[in-house]
């Protein structure tokens, strides 16, 4: 049993955690079950819904498809790591202001996917926004308000709106 | 449909070289699987469609994520080169655009950031989008094993649904795409119900090279309409050496529809697929021809 476990270091939201995990555990399971970070959601658990999206080295990826052992040494950002000193990230504020949230299940994945997009392309077209979030399933609001929120956040971030 | 459960236990092996990976694959005698991006394999394991005793991860081996290009060697992709890396590569967009068209149509941005081109090939789904695109680019695949090294043409790589010609202990080590002749263009048309996160009902790839006003070379490949992605040489032969002609495009398209062997499934019926092969092959031929630099249409 003990030889099955591997010791890995995960840098999550700027904090380094040393964990003993078995190789079959996904990053999503370790984030939720070991670290108590339940922002990343387990939806379909097979890469279709993207509710489990986290940033790994700045890239939006499905945490349900990555083995935790593979995330060893990588820089991981979850939705819990987005606010600073109790202040929401402009993307989070825009989602609230624009009413881009209903049940909230898809929201962490949407926000992090949008963050990866805006980090790579601070001034995306509507088409680029729609393409970026095309894998993030939302079953309540529809996507119009989400797209509006991402546009608003892009404007705020460009004019130096903190964070 | 089997719902996903937590992954079963397996041994996780991290070789430090491809040779070592091949040896581990051989030692585990068909009970181990190589994992690159994991975007196909992990869900299959969660659904218990496959139950490997060991996973051989290639991620501990340096230098496998390459996209390199030269006039002599053309484009070379490593076994860990992701779909996302190919999608955002300028050289791919500019010179191997048909591959870009295929890759950008796949899954989601998140999955493309993890999944690899090599994995899409080795997974050997009949609908694999990169396969028709790579076939019409004249791609060769380097396969290595502890005993030998060989290269096979992309169209000779597939043996059936989820089956390839890879032998025990053999690994796809490099994707070799020759330089594209100057007056060439390629088109991939993926027929889907949804614009993202969908598999092809039919996939059609065409690459044409012009000389003067005639077709110097043409390759046509189809996805999701046979047990494997296929080339249709009969349709290609109709066009070679000929000028631009709607009638020839129609005949070639009809030949492609005759040559494919589609099945009925949840995404479409065999009859519908055959119809769409004809429509889309003609469309792809027209578009590819007119995108060739110096074509009559291109000049207009």
Interface residues (C-beta under 8 A of the other chain):
Chain A: X4 X6 X22 X23 X24 X25 X26 X29 X44 X45 X46 X47 X48 X50 X53 X59 X60 X61 X62 X64 X65 X66 X67 X69 X70 X113 X131 X132 X134 X135 X136
Chain B: X4 X6 X7 X8 X9 X10 X11 X12 X37 X38 X39 X42 X43 X46 X47 X55 X57 X59 X84 X107 X108 X109 X110 X111 X113 X114 X195 X196 X197
